[in-house]
């Protein structure tokens, strides 16, 4: 073979090797080189529902060393046309392939915890900070007329289905996803046995939740709740007004704003005209005045059988109460409380 031919073969091989090297380098750079630009060990990306190419660019670009190579890889893997919403984990040093895999297949579920809420609006505000829907869309879903009618709820009583706990959701869950999951949990909680207990008290599951909300607002002491539940049950059975101070506090807040802190109920407050005012109207209010926890609900279902009809705060044991079977005993017990209020100059 002539030297010129050998030389040409060597040149051709060199060129091919160079082309192959460029191709291999470009391939690895596009798909397998680390392409993150943040100091933390990992970050979470939130991709809203309906995000398209330009939207993803704005979300992910600050976290990439080379955005061009990422979108080149995303195009070749047909991810650009299959962008999914959700919460995704990106670790420091991830390659484009690893980032795309995470964004495509690894939507991370999150824990949604709520409790100690006073109104449906408070719940909507809380949940809107944890998952994608805003509070307006959540409220719209909660109060959707077909949903209320189909499940025999009112706009006041529907608050009962939201039972405090920790639940697992995807960040991009819809308002209806959240609402329907809560309804499913509510129905699963109300087993045949619990429904029988409620029925034996002439109460529906909604009634139990409403009464439990009052009981919980009366005392933070879990061990005392069955006793207080028994008092209110006795009043209902005798067709007495419940005369529950927490319902009056609720009506004051309805009137003056729920950011108000009420330490004392005045006689003038008992005249506020609201269906929630149990000093003015007999029976249960139209909906919960608070989100009762499971211990409060169970305290109603397993209420204590006794003859008490009255109770007043026990100033010697904060959080607890003194119980009475008749008004004479109650008025005697009440003096220690009113004296304490005067002594501490608590007017409102």
C-alpha positions as CSV (number, residue, x, y, z in Angstrom):
1,X,0.0,0.0,0.0
2,X,1.3,3.4,-0.9
3,X,2.4,5.8,1.9
4,X,-0.2,8.3,0.6
5,X,-3.0,5.8,0.9
6,X,-1.9,4.9,4.4
7,X,-1.8,8.5,5.3
8,X,-5.3,9.1,4.0
9,X,-6.6,6.1,5.9
10,X,-5.0,7.5,9.1
11,X,-6.5,10.9,8.5
12,X,-9.9,9.4,7.8
13,X,-9.7,7.3,11.0
14,X,-8.6,10.4,13.0
15,X,-11.5,12.4,11.6
16,X,-14.0,9.7,12.3
17,X,-12.5,9.3,15.8
18,X,-12.8,13.1,16.3
19,X,-16.4,13.1,15.1
20,X,-17.2,10.1,17.3
21,X,-15.5,11.8,20.3
22,X,-17.6,15.0,19.7
23,X,-20.7,12.9,19.4
24,X,-20.0,10.9,22.5
25,X,-19.1,14.1,24.4
26,X,-22.2,15.8,23.3
27,X,-24.3,12.7,24.2
28,X,-22.9,12.5,27.7
29,X,-23.1,16.2,28.2
30,X,-26.7,16.2,27.1
31,X,-27.9,13.1,29.0
32,X,-25.4,12.1,31.7
33,X,-23.2,15.0,33.0
34,X,-24.2,16.7,36.3
35,X,-26.3,19.8,35.4
36,X,-27.5,21.4,38.6
37,X,-26.7,24.8,39.9
38,X,-27.6,25.1,43.6
39,X,-25.7,24.8,46.8
40,X,-28.3,22.7,48.8
41,X,-28.1,18.9,48.7
42,X,-31.5,18.9,47.1
43,X,-34.4,21.2,46.1
44,X,-38.1,20.8,45.3
45,X,-39.7,22.0,42.2
46,X,-43.4,22.8,42.1
47,X,-44.8,22.6,38.6
48,X,-48.4,24.0,38.4
49,X,-51.2,22.3,36.4
50,X,-51.2,23.4,32.8
51,X,-47.5,24.3,32.7
52,X,-46.1,24.4,29.1
53,X,-42.6,24.7,27.7
54,X,-42.1,28.4,28.5
55,X,-43.5,28.0,32.0
56,X,-41.1,25.1,32.7
57,X,-38.2,27.2,31.5
58,X,-38.9,29.9,34.1
59,X,-39.3,27.3,36.9
60,X,-36.2,25.2,36.2
61,X,-33.7,27.5,34.6
62,X,-32.4,29.0,37.9
63,X,-31.4,25.5,39.0
64,X,-29.4,24.4,35.9
65,X,-25.9,25.0,34.8
66,X,-26.8,24.5,31.2
67,X,-30.4,25.0,30.3
68,X,-29.8,24.5,26.6
69,X,-28.5,20.9,27.1
70,X,-31.5,20.2,29.4
71,X,-34.1,21.3,26.9
72,X,-32.2,19.4,24.2
73,X,-32.4,16.3,26.3
74,X,-36.1,17.0,27.2
75,X,-36.9,17.4,23.5
76,X,-35.2,14.1,22.5
77,X,-37.0,12.3,25.3
78,X,-40.3,13.8,24.3
79,X,-40.7,15.3,27.7
80,X,-41.4,18.8,26.4
81,X,-44.8,17.6,25.2
82,X,-45.5,15.6,28.4
83,X,-44.9,18.0,31.2
84,X,-46.7,16.9,34.4
85,X,-47.7,19.0,37.4
86,X,-46.7,18.2,40.9
87,X,-43.9,18.5,43.5
88,X,-40.6,17.0,42.4
89,X,-37.2,16.3,44.1
90,X,-34.0,17.4,42.3
91,X,-30.7,16.3,44.0
92,X,-27.5,18.2,43.6
93,X,-25.4,16.6,40.8
94,X,-28.4,15.2,38.9
95,X,-27.9,14.7,35.2
96,X,-30.5,15.9,32.7
97,X,-31.7,12.3,32.4
98,X,-32.2,12.0,36.2
99,X,-33.9,15.4,36.3
100,X,-36.3,14.4,33.5
101,X,-37.0,11.0,35.1
102,X,-37.9,12.8,38.4
103,X,-40.2,15.3,36.6
104,X,-41.8,12.6,34.6
105,X,-42.3,9.8,37.2
106,X,-41.7,10.9,40.7
107,X,-44.4,13.3,41.8
108,X,-43.9,13.4,45.6
109,X,-46.9,13.0,47.9
110,X,-47.0,15.5,50.8
111,X,-48.5,15.3,54.3
112,X,-51.5,17.6,54.8
113,X,-52.3,18.2,58.5
114,X,-55.0,20.4,59.9
115,X,-56.7,20.9,63.2
116,X,-57.9,23.6,65.6
117,X,-59.8,25.5,63.0
118,X,-62.9,27.6,63.6
119,X,-64.5,28.0,60.2
120,X,-64.7,26.5,56.7
121,X,-62.9,29.6,55.5
122,X,-60.0,28.9,57.9
123,X,-59.7,25.4,56.5
124,X,-59.6,26.7,52.9
125,X,-56.9,29.2,53.8
126,X,-54.9,26.5,55.6
127,X,-55.1,23.9,52.8
128,X,-54.4,26.5,50.0
129,X,-50.9,26.9,51.6
130,X,-50.3,23.1,51.4
131,X,-51.6,22.1,48.0
132,X,-52.0,23.8,44.6
133,X,-55.7,25.1,44.7
134,X,-56.3,28.5,46.1
135,X,-58.8,29.2,49.0
136,X,-61.4,30.5,46.6
137,X,-61.5,27.4,44.5
138,X,-61.5,25.2,47.7
139,X,-64.5,27.1,49.1
140,X,-66.3,26.8,45.8
141,X,-65.8,23.1,45.9
142,X,-66.8,22.7,49.5
143,X,-70.1,24.6,48.9
144,X,-71.0,23.3,45.5
145,X,-74.7,23.0,45.5
146,X,-74.8,19.5,43.9
147,X,-72.3,18.2,46.3
148,X,-74.3,19.5,49.3
149,X,-77.6,18.2,47.9
150,X,-76.3,14.8,47.0
151,X,-74.8,14.2,50.4
152,X,-77.6,15.9,52.4
153,X,-75.4,18.7,53.8
154,X,-76.0,22.4,54.3
155,X,-73.4,25.1,53.8
156,X,-73.1,25.2,57.6
157,X,-73.1,21.4,58.3
158,X,-70.6,20.5,55.6
159,X,-67.8,21.6,57.9
160,X,-68.4,18.4,59.8
161,X,-66.8,16.2,57.2
162,X,-63.4,17.7,57.6
163,X,-61.9,15.6,60.5
164,X,-58.5,16.7,61.9
165,X,-55.7,14.4,61.0
166,X,-52.7,14.0,58.7
167,X,-53.5,12.9,55.2
168,X,-51.3,12.2,52.2
169,X,-52.0,14.2,49.0
170,X,-50.2,15.1,45.8
171,X,-49.4,18.8,45.7
172,X,-51.3,19.2,42.4
173,X,-54.5,17.6,43.8
174,X,-57.6,19.5,42.8
175,X,-60.1,21.1,45.2
176,X,-62.6,18.3,44.4
177,X,-59.9,15.7,45.1
178,X,-59.4,17.2,48.5
179,X,-63.1,17.5,49.3
180,X,-63.9,14.0,48.1
181,X,-61.1,12.5,50.0
182,X,-62.4,14.1,53.2
183,X,-65.9,12.9,52.5
184,X,-64.5,9.3,52.0
185,X,-62.7,9.5,55.3
186,X,-65.7,10.9,57.1
187,X,-67.9,8.0,55.8
188,X,-65.2,5.4,56.8
189,X,-65.0,6.9,60.3
190,X,-68.8,6.5,60.7
191,X,-68.8,2.7,61.0
192,X,-72.0,0.8,61.7
193,X,-71.1,0.7,65.4
194,X,-70.6,4.4,65.7
195,X,-73.9,5.1,63.8
196,X,-75.7,2.8,66.2
197,X,-74.3,4.7,69.2
198,X,-75.4,8.0,67.6
199,X,-78.9,6.7,66.8
200,X,-79.3,5.4,70.4
201,X,-78.8,9.1,71.4
202,X,-81.3,10.3,68.7
203,X,-78.4,12.0,67.0
204,X,-77.1,11.9,63.4
205,X,-73.4,11.9,62.6
206,X,-73.6,15.6,61.8
207,X,-75.4,16.2,65.1
208,X,-72.6,14.4,67.0
209,X,-70.0,16.6,65.2
210,X,-71.9,19.8,66.1
211,X,-72.3,18.8,69.7
212,X,-68.6,17.7,69.9
213,X,-67.5,21.1,68.6
214,X,-69.3,22.8,71.5
215,X,-67.9,20.3,74.0
216,X,-64.4,20.9,72.7
217,X,-64.7,24.7,73.0
218,X,-66.0,24.2,76.6
219,X,-63.0,22.4,77.9
220,X,-59.4,21.5,76.8
221,X,-59.5,18.6,79.3
222,X,-60.1,15.4,77.4
223,X,-61.0,13.5,80.5
224,X,-63.8,15.9,81.3
225,X,-65.5,15.9,77.9
226,X,-67.7,12.9,78.4
227,X,-69.2,14.6,81.5
228,X,-69.9,17.8,79.7
229,X,-71.3,15.9,76.7
230,X,-73.7,14.3,79.2
231,X,-74.8,17.7,80.5
232,X,-75.7,18.9,77.0
233,X,-77.4,15.6,76.2
234,X,-79.5,15.9,79.3
235,X,-80.6,19.4,78.2
236,X,-81.5,18.2,74.8
237,X,-83.5,15.3,76.2
238,X,-85.4,17.7,78.5
239,X,-85.9,20.1,75.5
240,X,-84.0,22.8,77.4
241,X,-81.9,25.4,75.6
242,X,-78.3,24.3,75.5
243,X,-77.2,27.8,76.7
244,X,-73.6,27.0,75.7
245,X,-71.3,30.0,76.1
246,X,-69.0,28.9,73.2
247,X,-72.0,29.3,70.8
248,X,-72.4,32.9,72.0
249,X,-68.7,33.6,71.5
250,X,-69.1,32.3,68.0
251,X,-72.0,34.7,67.4
252,X,-70.0,37.6,68.8
253,X,-67.2,36.8,66.3
254,X,-69.8,36.5,63.5
255,X,-70.8,40.0,64.3
256,X,-67.5,41.6,65.1
257,X,-64.9,39.5,63.3
258,X,-63.2,36.2,64.0
259,X,-59.9,37.7,64.9
260,X,-61.4,39.0,68.2
261,X,-60.4,37.2,71.4
262,X,-63.4,36.8,73.8
263,X,-62.6,36.1,77.4
264,X,-66.0,36.7,78.9
265,X,-69.6,36.5,77.7
266,X,-71.8,39.4,78.9
267,X,-75.6,39.3,79.4
268,X,-76.2,41.6,76.4
269,X,-74.4,39.0,74.2
270,X,-77.0,36.4,75.1
271,X,-79.6,38.4,73.1
272,X,-77.6,38.3,69.8
273,X,-80.0,37.1,67.1
274,X,-78.2,34.2,65.4
275,X,-79.2,30.5,64.8
276,X,-75.8,29.7,66.5
277,X,-76.9,31.4,69.7
278,X,-78.1,28.5,71.9
279,X,-79.3,31.0,74.6
280,X,-81.8,32.3,72.1
281,X,-82.8,29.1,70.2
282,X,-83.4,25.6,71.3
283,X,-81.5,22.6,69.9
284,X,-78.2,22.4,68.1
285,X,-76.8,25.2,66.0
286,X,-76.9,24.7,62.2
287,X,-73.2,23.6,62.0
288,X,-70.0,23.1,64.1
289,X,-68.6,26.1,65.8
290,X,-65.2,24.5,65.7
291,X,-63.4,21.6,64.1
292,X,-63.8,18.9,66.8
293,X,-61.1,16.4,67.2
294,X,-61.7,12.6,67.5
295,X,-61.6,12.7,71.3
296,X,-64.5,15.2,71.3
297,X,-66.6,13.2,68.9
298,X,-65.9,10.0,70.9
299,X,-66.8,11.9,74.1
300,X,-70.3,12.5,72.7
301,X,-70.7,8.9,71.4
302,X,-69.6,7.6,74.8
303,X,-71.0,10.4,77.0
304,X,-71.3,9.9,80.7
305,X,-74.7,9.1,82.1
306,X,-75.5,11.4,85.0
307,X,-78.1,13.9,86.2
308,X,-76.1,17.1,85.9
309,X,-77.7,20.0,84.0
310,X,-75.4,22.8,84.8
311,X,-71.7,23.5,85.1
312,X,-69.4,26.5,85.7
313,X,-65.6,26.9,85.5
314,X,-63.7,25.7,88.5
315,X,-61.2,28.5,89.3
316,X,-59.2,26.2,91.6
317,X,-58.6,23.8,88.7
318,X,-58.1,25.7,85.5
319,X,-59.7,24.1,82.5
320,X,-62.1,22.0,84.7
321,X,-65.7,22.6,85.8
322,X,-68.0,22.2,88.8
323,X,-71.2,20.4,88.0
324,X,-74.7,20.7,89.5
325,X,-78.0,18.9,89.2
326,X,-80.2,21.9,89.8
327,X,-80.2,25.7,89.6
328,X,-79.8,26.2,93.3
329,X,-76.6,24.2,93.4
330,X,-75.4,25.9,90.2
331,X,-75.9,29.4,91.5
332,X,-73.9,28.5,94.6
333,X,-71.1,27.1,92.4
334,X,-71.2,30.2,90.1
335,X,-70.4,32.6,92.9
336,X,-66.8,31.4,93.1
337,X,-66.4,32.1,89.4
338,X,-68.0,35.5,89.3
339,X,-65.9,36.6,92.3
340,X,-62.8,35.4,90.5
341,X,-63.8,37.5,87.4
342,X,-64.3,40.6,89.5
343,X,-61.0,40.0,91.4
344,X,-59.1,39.7,88.1
345,X,-61.0,42.6,86.5
346,X,-62.0,40.5,83.4
347,X,-64.7,42.5,81.6
348,X,-64.5,41.0,78.1
